[in-house]
Amino acid sequence: MVSLALTVGACGYAAYEDAGYDGYGGYDEDPGDGAGGADGADGADDGGQAMPIPPPPPPDEDFEPPEPTECNDADRVTLFLSPDDSNSMSSPVQVREAVFNGFSSLASIPIRTWEFMNYYGFDYPAAEAGGVRVIPSLMVPKGAEDGEYTLQIAVSSEQVTPADRAPMNVTLVLDTSGSMQGHPMRMLQATGRAIAGSLDEGDIISIVTWDTENQEILAGHAVQGPDDPTLLAAIDALEAGGGTDLHGGLVAGYDLALQSYNRERINRIVLVSDGGANAGITDIDLIASHADGQDSDGLYMVGVGVGDGSSYKDDLMDTVTDAGRGASVFINSEAEAQHIFGERFISTLDVAVRDVSVSLEMPPGFSVVRFSGEEISADPDQVEPQHLAPNDAMIFHQEIETCAPEQVDDQTAFEVVVHYLDGTTFEPSQIRTQVTFGDLLSADDPLLLKGAAVFAYAEALDDRQQSASASLEPAFAALEQAEAANDGDPDLAEIRLILETLQ
């Protein structure tokens, strides 16, 4: 989880001090669970049996900060914000699946705004090797009152080519239970083939399947290069049938991965399922312990949901990937498999810098009104740092306002500080960037307008979940501005097509 500490003017928002915003529009009653789901499983019952993981709270409310009391234009309040647990990207694909397949509503689709910001591309300049780059941007939105702004901060990583990436140790933990028959199994195999096409000579691949029994298909196999024949044959031979033993599959998968573990490699568990299984607390503890183990260079999990939007159960992948510190993605077509594990193979599986946390110091009087991320808290212990992959950027998009606009001029400044660990040596580093309102407001950033369009799109989908008659006009208005500044952008074209289909 990337953390962003936001120092804003108090402006009556002292209630943030002891609260952890849960990302669904409210505040955690127990901020101690602010790590975004790793502790989300129920405990054991009186008989000592692992209880099923409850589904996450429905994302059915807007971000509403506490009611202000009076304008405090002198004191500063530090907020820690997280855009996401683990750079997950499932929601936008589930929405696309539902809309283009004529679902009657979006009621069953999770709308996590941060996943939309993760999924759609922001082509910010890359950082130097081993570092990060900070790009803040600011604008006054159309129709804004005095003192209202839109702020976006990008934290980008280094650019890495396939030829230069670190060697991989990938273990596929594959659901082959009976519910995987048909389309889910085809998507599982499409995912496996996309991964096979992205591997290089010497990369290590292991496969274990799980239904009522677990079967090792490959163990520590060094591939000959892309599309290794042994690997492809194993993937093509997979069949669905039987019950479900997720726990046994995970134990076998981690055992296999540890046999080939090497700190010089990127070590990844890739769990592929239609989400039909329930993970007990023992599984969550197992996943989290491996993510935090091996001298802090753990076995991070990527959760791959397969199938279609009418049958896929999102809760499992969202929960286990929170614990495993890897992305949750949804694969509903061969094209999507190639997009995530072909075009975005490095940014999905690799690590550039670790434990990234970001602090932002703003002038007194400012407050966050709307935020694209998952959590907000005044306590840094409630916001867990997140790893950042190569060829990627973290996007923090928020609407801010000040209760003392008369104090803001061109020389008013804020500062961004990013702390992180080197992806290989784990040496701590930081980068500090100071900018003024005048500099930012005089510069045009097309990607700020794109961020506003993606944000408005996700918010409109959330509104449409609550009411079939909810207006899409704010999303169309933001989209039109973004299209004018980002001509021919394919992400914006997709968003337009989905919105027009929903009309």
Solvent accessible surface area in square Angstrom, and as a share of the most:
residue,aa,sasa,rsa
1,M,5,0.02
2,V,0,0.00
3,S,6,0.04
4,L,0,0.00
5,A,6,0.05
6,L,0,0.00
7,T,17,0.10
8,V,1,0.00
9,G,0,0.00
10,A,8,0.06
11,C,12,0.07
12,G,15,0.15
13,Y,12,0.04
14,A,70,0.54
15,A,60,0.47
16,Y,1,0.00
17,E,96,0.43
18,D,125,0.65
19,A,20,0.16
20,G,4,0.03
21,Y,6,0.02
22,D,32,0.16
23,G,10,0.10
24,Y,25,0.09
25,G,7,0.07
26,G,21,0.20
27,Y,61,0.23
28,D,36,0.19
29,E,181,0.81
30,D,94,0.49
31,P,34,0.21
32,G,53,0.51
33,D,49,0.26
34,G,4,0.03
35,A,28,0.22
36,G,14,0.13
37,G,18,0.17
38,A,24,0.19
39,D,97,0.50
40,G,27,0.26
41,A,16,0.12
42,D,64,0.33
43,G,41,0.39
44,A,60,0.46
45,D,61,0.32
46,D,161,0.84
47,G,61,0.58
48,G,54,0.52
49,Q,120,0.53
50,A,47,0.36
51,M,66,0.30
52,P,69,0.43
53,I,21,0.10
54,P,57,0.36
55,P,91,0.58
56,P,42,0.26
57,P,74,0.46
58,P,88,0.55
59,P,25,0.16
60,D,60,0.31
61,E,105,0.47
62,D,62,0.32
63,F,19,0.08
64,E,122,0.55
65,P,28,0.18
66,P,30,0.19
67,E,149,0.67
68,P,70,0.44
69,T,119,0.69
70,E,133,0.60
71,C,60,0.36
72,N,45,0.23
73,D,56,0.29
74,A,74,0.57
75,D,82,0.42
76,R,115,0.42
77,V,16,0.09
78,T,54,0.32
79,L,0,0.00
80,F,36,0.15
81,L,0,0.00
82,S,0,0.00
83,P,8,0.05
84,D,4,0.02
85,D,11,0.06
86,S,6,0.04
87,N,28,0.14
88,S,4,0.02
89,M,4,0.02
90,S,0,0.00
91,S,0,0.00
92,P,0,0.00
93,V,1,0.01
94,Q,5,0.02
95,V,0,0.00
96,R,39,0.14
97,E,16,0.07
98,A,1,0.00
99,V,13,0.08
100,F,91,0.38
101,N,90,0.46
102,G,65,0.63
103,F,62,0.26
104,S,123,0.79
105,S,64,0.41
106,L,9,0.05
107,A,77,0.59
108,S,91,0.59
109,I,4,0.02
110,P,18,0.12
111,I,6,0.03
112,R,7,0.03
113,T,15,0.08
114,W,11,0.04
115,E,1,0.00
116,F,0,0.00
117,M,7,0.03
118,N,24,0.13
119,Y,12,0.05
120,Y,5,0.02
121,G,39,0.38
122,F,22,0.09
123,D,132,0.68
124,Y,19,0.07
125,P,65,0.41
126,A,42,0.32
127,A,13,0.10
128,E,149,0.67
129,A,90,0.70
130,G,27,0.26
131,G,12,0.12
132,V,9,0.05
133,R,110,0.40
134,V,15,0.09
135,I,35,0.18
136,P,15,0.10
137,S,7,0.05
138,L,4,0.02
139,M,38,0.17
140,V,86,0.49
141,P,39,0.25
142,K,165,0.70
143,G,82,0.78
144,A,31,0.24
145,E,120,0.54
146,D,120,0.62
147,G,6,0.06
148,E,54,0.24
149,Y,22,0.08
150,T,5,0.03
151,L,0,0.00
152,Q,0,0.00
153,I,0,0.00
154,A,0,0.00
155,V,0,0.00
156,S,3,0.02
157,S,2,0.01
158,E,31,0.14
159,Q,124,0.55
160,V,20,0.12
161,T,66,0.39
162,P,95,0.59
163,A,97,0.75
164,D,109,0.57
165,R,22,0.08
166,A,36,0.28
167,P,59,0.37
168,M,0,0.00
169,N,0,0.00
170,V,0,0.00
171,T,0,0.00
172,L,3,0.02
173,V,0,0.00
174,L,5,0.03
175,D,2,0.01
176,T,6,0.04
177,S,4,0.03
178,G,27,0.26
179,S,70,0.45
180,M,0,0.00
181,Q,117,0.52
182,G,38,0.36
183,H,50,0.22
184,P,16,0.10
185,M,15,0.07
186,R,134,0.49
187,M,11,0.05
188,L,3,0.01
189,Q,23,0.10
190,A,5,0.04
191,T,1,0.01
192,G,5,0.05
193,R,83,0.30
194,A,2,0.01
195,I,1,0.00
196,A,0,0.00
197,G,34,0.32
198,S,23,0.15
199,L,0,0.00
200,D,52,0.27
201,E,141,0.63
202,G,28,0.27
203,D,3,0.01
204,I,23,0.12
205,I,0,0.00
206,S,0,0.00
207,I,0,0.00
208,V,0,0.00
209,T,10,0.06
210,W,0,0.00
211,D,30,0.16
212,T,87,0.51
213,E,129,0.58
214,N,58,0.30
215,Q,111,0.49
216,E,104,0.46
217,I,53,0.27
218,L,25,0.13
219,A,58,0.45
220,G,33,0.32
221,H,42,0.19
222,A,56,0.43
223,V,3,0.02
224,Q,130,0.58
225,G,9,0.08
226,P,83,0.52
227,D,75,0.39
228,D,2,0.01
229,P,86,0.54
230,T,61,0.35
231,L,1,0.00
232,L,44,0.22
233,A,63,0.49
234,A,14,0.11
235,I,1,0.01
236,D,83,0.43
237,A,76,0.59
238,L,15,0.07
239,E,141,0.63
240,A,22,0.17
241,G,29,0.28
242,G,51,0.50
243,G,28,0.27
244,T,68,0.40
245,D,48,0.25
246,L,6,0.03
247,H,83,0.37
248,G,14,0.13
249,G,0,0.00
250,L,0,0.00
251,V,56,0.32
252,A,21,0.16
253,G,0,0.00
254,Y,2,0.01
255,D,75,0.39
256,L,1,0.01
257,A,0,0.00
258,L,63,0.31
259,Q,133,0.59
260,S,23,0.15
261,Y,44,0.17
262,N,62,0.32
263,R,102,0.37
264,E,128,0.57
265,R,49,0.18
266,I,14,0.07
267,N,5,0.02
268,R,13,0.05
269,I,1,0.00
270,V,0,0.00
271,L,0,0.00
272,V,1,0.01
273,S,0,0.00
274,D,13,0.07
275,G,4,0.04
276,G,45,0.43
277,A,7,0.05
278,N,108,0.55
279,A,1,0.01
280,G,11,0.11
281,I,50,0.25
282,T,74,0.43
283,D,5,0.02
284,I,3,0.01
285,D,85,0.44
286,L,38,0.19
287,I,0,0.00
288,A,26,0.20
289,S,67,0.43
290,H,33,0.15
291,A,2,0.02
292,D,92,0.48
293,G,24,0.23
294,Q,73,0.32
295,D,107,0.56
296,S,68,0.44
297,D,8,0.04
298,G,1,0.01
299,L,0,0.00
300,Y,5,0.02
301,M,0,0.00
302,V,0,0.00
303,G,0,0.00
304,V,0,0.00
305,G,0,0.00
306,V,0,0.00
307,G,1,0.01
308,D,41,0.21
309,G,9,0.08
310,S,87,0.56
311,S,59,0.38
312,Y,18,0.07
313,K,118,0.50
314,D,15,0.08
315,D,57,0.29
316,L,8,0.04
317,M,0,0.00
318,D,18,0.10
319,T,11,0.06
320,V,0,0.00
321,T,0,0.00
322,D,17,0.09
323,A,4,0.03
324,G,0,0.00
325,R,42,0.15
326,G,5,0.05
327,A,7,0.05
328,S,1,0.01
329,V,1,0.01
330,F,1,0.00
331,I,0,0.00
332,N,19,0.10
333,S,40,0.26
334,E,110,0.49
335,A,78,0.60
336,E,7,0.03
337,A,0,0.00
338,Q,91,0.40
339,H,50,0.22
340,I,2,0.01
341,F,0,0.00
342,G,27,0.26
343,E,136,0.61
344,R,43,0.16
345,F,7,0.03
346,I,13,0.07
347,S,14,0.09
348,T,8,0.05
349,L,0,0.00
350,D,8,0.04
351,V,14,0.08
352,A,8,0.06
353,V,0,0.00
354,R,11,0.04
355,D,45,0.24
356,V,0,0.00
357,S,30,0.19
358,V,3,0.02
359,S,36,0.23
360,L,1,0.00
361,E,78,0.35
362,M,1,0.00
363,P,15,0.09
364,P,28,0.17
365,G,0,0.00
366,F,0,0.00
367,S,1,0.00
368,V,0,0.00
369,V,44,0.25
370,R,80,0.29
371,F,10,0.04
372,S,1,0.01
373,G,3,0.03
374,E,14,0.06
375,E,9,0.04
376,I,0,0.00
377,S,3,0.02
378,A,11,0.08
379,D,52,0.27
380,P,70,0.44
381,D,125,0.65
382,Q,32,0.14
383,V,7,0.04
384,E,57,0.26
385,P,43,0.27
386,Q,12,0.06
387,H,24,0.11
388,L,5,0.02
389,A,12,0.09
390,P,3,0.02
391,N,54,0.28
392,D,29,0.15
393,A,20,0.15
394,M,11,0.05
395,I,7,0.04
396,F,0,0.00
397,H,2,0.01
398,Q,0,0.00
399,E,49,0.22
400,I,2,0.01
401,E,55,0.25
402,T,10,0.06
403,C,44,0.27
404,A,1,0.01
405,P,39,0.25
406,E,137,0.61
407,Q,90,0.40
408,V,30,0.17
409,D,88,0.45
410,D,87,0.45
411,Q,141,0.63
412,T,19,0.11
413,A,38,0.29
414,F,4,0.02
415,E,34,0.15
416,V,0,0.00
417,V,12,0.07
418,V,0,0.00
419,H,86,0.38
420,Y,22,0.08
421,L,44,0.22
422,D,33,0.17
423,G,8,0.08
424,T,104,0.60
425,T,84,0.49
426,F,37,0.15
427,E,108,0.48
428,P,102,0.64
429,S,47,0.30
430,Q,88,0.39
431,I,57,0.29
432,R,134,0.49
433,T,33,0.19
434,Q,127,0.56
435,V,24,0.14
436,T,28,0.16
437,F,2,0.01
438,G,16,0.15
439,D,91,0.47
440,L,18,0.09
441,L,68,0.34
442,S,96,0.62
443,A,59,0.46
444,D,139,0.72
445,D,31,0.16
446,P,56,0.35
447,L,27,0.14
448,L,4,0.02
449,L,36,0.18
450,K,5,0.02
451,G,0,0.00
452,A,18,0.14
453,A,1,0.01
454,V,0,0.00
455,F,6,0.03
456,A,19,0.15
457,Y,1,0.00
458,A,0,0.00
459,E,27,0.12
460,A,7,0.05
461,L,0,0.00
462,D,12,0.06
463,D,57,0.30
464,R,45,0.16
465,Q,38,0.17
466,Q,97,0.43
467,S,48,0.31
468,A,91,0.70
469,S,100,0.64
470,A,19,0.15
471,S,68,0.44
472,L,8,0.04
473,E,108,0.48
474,P,90,0.56
475,A,1,0.01
476,F,23,0.10
477,A,59,0.46
478,A,18,0.14
479,L,1,0.00
480,E,115,0.52
481,Q,61,0.27
482,A,0,0.00
483,E,47,0.21
484,A,90,0.70
485,A,41,0.32
486,N,21,0.11
487,D,141,0.73
488,G,73,0.70
489,D,27,0.14
490,P,103,0.65
491,D,33,0.17
492,L,2,0.01
493,A,60,0.46
494,E,41,0.18
495,I,1,0.01
496,R,68,0.25
497,L,99,0.49
498,I,0,0.00
499,L,0,0.00
500,E,79,0.35
501,T,70,0.40
502,L,34,0.17
503,Q,140,0.62
